[in-house]
Amino acid sequence: MDNYFTEEVRTAEPLGGHRLALKFADGFAAEIDLDPILDWGPLYEPLRDEANFRKVTVSPHGVPQWVDDDFDLSPGTLRVWCEIGKVVSMDETDRWIDAHCTAPQRVA
């Protein structure tokens, strides 16, 4: 991952629960359990319902989205979490970006 802001997701497939299989534009593929973000506040409320969660699509710009709920997730953040192997805090995400990206950017 060279630049956080240039990441694009090509496919996002729900796997059951709140897990997604993601494939990124550079061919990197991983699975991530997004269950931890559901407790981060009311913004994530629409994703708690598994039927809604399964409605994920990918925008033409490579952003995973849930159109019915007008909600999306940053491809760069998802890439970091996939590289780490789990969802981490925004501070931990920023630290990973600083340590691993050739053009580091801040998330929060």
Residue pairs with C-beta under 8 A, 6 or more apart in sequence:
1 7
1 28
1 76
1 79
1 80
1 83
1 100
1 101
2 101
2 102
2 103
3 101
3 102
3 103
3 105
4 76
4 79
4 80
4 97
4 101
4 103
4 104
4 105
4 107
5 76
5 105
6 76
7 24
7 25
7 62
7 74
7 75
7 76
7 78
7 79
8 24
8 25
8 61
8 62
8 63
8 75
9 22
9 23
9 24
9 25
9 58
9 62
9 63
9 64
9 75
9 78
10 23
10 24
10 25
10 58
10 62
11 21
11 22
11 23
11 58
12 20
12 21
12 22
12 56
12 57
12 58
12 64
13 20
13 21
13 22
14 20
14 53
14 54
14 56
15 21
15 31
16 50
17 33
17 35
17 50
18 33
18 34
18 35
18 38
18 47
18 50
18 53
19 31
19 32
19 33
19 34
19 35
20 31
20 32
20 34
20 56
20 64
21 29
21 30
21 31
22 29
22 30
22 31
22 32
22 64
22 78
22 82
23 29
24 75
24 79
25 62
28 79
28 82
30 82
30 83
30 85
31 82
32 78
32 81
32 82
32 86
32 87
33 86
33 87
34 47
34 53
34 73
34 87
35 87
36 86
36 87
37 44
37 47
37 87
38 44
38 47
38 48
43 71
46 52
46 66
46 68
46 69
46 71
47 53
47 66
47 69
47 71
52 66
52 68
52 69
53 66
55 66
55 67
55 68
56 64
56 65
56 66
57 64
57 65
57 66
57 67
58 64
58 65
59 65
59 72
62 75
63 72
63 73
63 74
63 75
64 72
64 73
64 75
64 78
65 71
65 72
65 73
66 72
74 107
76 97
76 105
76 107
77 93
77 107
80 88
80 93
80 96
80 97
81 87
81 88
81 93
83 96
83 100
84 92
84 96
88 96
90 107
90 108
91 108
93 107
93 108
94 106
94 107
94 108
97 104
97 105
97 106
97 107
98 104
